[in-house]
Structure formats: structure tokens, C-alpha cells
Amino acid sequence: MKLEPGGRYEVFPDPPGLIEFINRVRDNERALTTTHLILWIKANQREWLNNYLATKQESTSYDSLLRLLQHFCDRHGFSRQRPTKNKVKQADLAEVQSDFAAEFHREYIAYGKECVYNSHVSGESYNIMYD
């Protein structure tokens, strides 16, 4: 039985620490760049950073580190985000959700749970013939 996923081993020494840092920055709705990740690595994993850069050519070491961090983010499900003026703060979205839930339950309180069906619209239709 295989217990861990295949593929390359993680090069970075503290993935949970870096993931926690990324989540903390994003939870605070701050812009996160690879420069921020490099600063975190300098503060928390300087010895690893020096060893990693020593194995690369001086002219390509920075680009190699950037690629490593971008692949790290891709592997762990972090997408690249670009700031837009249409972006709404998480607190505002939570308030809208709360208001909608309160209004929905106020309007449909007369219906029991057994009368409520979960449905959605899909582009599929099934022609099932019953005998």
C-alpha cells in the first residue's frame, strides 16, 4: 500500500510554515508576492536559502528560486491573484451571506425541512423510459 503521493520530494524544508504564512497574509487580505515569500524564507530558513543559492549559477539563482516558489504555490493549491477594484472584502461577503440567510429563513420558516429540496440547474437532461 502506498502511503505518500508519488512525484518529486519537497525541496523546501518547512512547507507547513510557509503555507501558514501564505494563509495568514491572504486572510488579512494583503497582496502576496514571491518577494514576500523570499523575505519569510530569509527570516526563517536562511541556512537552507544560502545552501540552495550556492548550488545555482549566480546569474540564474534568483529566477530559479522564483520558479521554485511559484511551483510550490501551484502544488499546494494557491493561485496567482491580481488586485482588482471589483474585489470585495471577506467581511463584507460574510455580512451579505448572513443577511441573505436571515431573510431566507424568515420568509420560508413555515416550511419544514422535509419539504425543502436541494436543486440546481444543469445543462444535462436525461430521457429515462420507465416500464
N, C-alpha and C positions, 0 to 999 in steps of 0.2 A: 504494500500500500504506500502510495506517495503522499508524504505529509506536507511538503512545501512546494510552491509553484516552480516550474522549470524556468529556464532562461538564465540571463546573467545574474551574478550575485550583485548585491547592492554595494557600490563603491564607497558611498558616503558612510561615515562611521556612526552617525546618530540620526537616522531617519525619523524616529518619533519626536525628537526635539525640534527638528526643522519643520515637521508637519504641524506641531503645536504652535510654533512661531507663525507660520503662514495662516493658520486658522485664527489666531489671536489678532493679527493685523487685519484680516478680512472681516472678522466680527466687529471690529471697531470702524469698519467701512473706510479704511485708509487705502490709498493706492499702494500696491505692492509690486516692486520691480526686482529684477535679478540683482541689482546693486544692493537692495536691502538684504537679500539672501546672503550675498557675499559679506556684507558687514556683520551679519549674525554669525557666519562661519568664522570670520576673523576674531570675533569676541569669544566664541565658544569652542572652536575646533582649529585653532591656529596651527598647531603642530601638524595635523592632517593636511591643512591647506598648504603649508610650506613643503611638505613631502610630495603632495600632488603636483604642485607647480614645478618642483625640481625635476620631475620625470618628463616634463614637456619642454619643447623648444621655447625660448624666450619670446619669439615673435608670435607664437600661436597659443601660448599658455592661457591668456585671458579669454580668448574665443573658445578654447576647449572647456574652460570652467563654465562659461555661459551656457554652452551646449549641454554640459553635464547637468546643470541646474534646470534647464528647460526640459530635458528628458526626465529628470526626477519629478518635476511637476506634472508632466504628462502621465507618467507611470502611476502617480498617486491621485489622479483624477482632478487636478487643478487646471482650469482652462485659463487662457490669457484673456484678460479683461481690459477693455478700453473705456476710459471715462466718457460718459455722455451726459448731456443736460437732461435727458429723459429718465435717468436713473432715479428711483425713489428710495428713500432710506428705509431700512428694515423696520424701524419702529413705526413709521407711517403705514407700511404694509400690514403690520400686526394689528394696528388700530382699525384699519379698513376691514380686515378679516373678523375682528371682534365685533364691530358694528354690524356686519352682514350676518354673522351667526346669531346675534341677539335679535335682529329684525326677523330673520327666518324662523327662529323658534317661537317668537311672539305671534307670527302670522299663522303658523301651522301647528300650534300647540294642541289643537283639537284632534289631530290625527295620531293614532297610536303607532308604535314602532313597526307593528306587523302590517300596517297599511302603506309604509314608505318603501319604495323600490329604488334601488340604485340603477340608473340607466344612463347611457351615453350614446351619442350619435357616432356611428361609424360608417364608412363607405362600403361596407360589406352587406350583402343580403343573401339569405340562404333560401333556396327553393327546396323545402323538405316535404316530401309526399308521405302522408300517413295512411296506412291501410285501415 
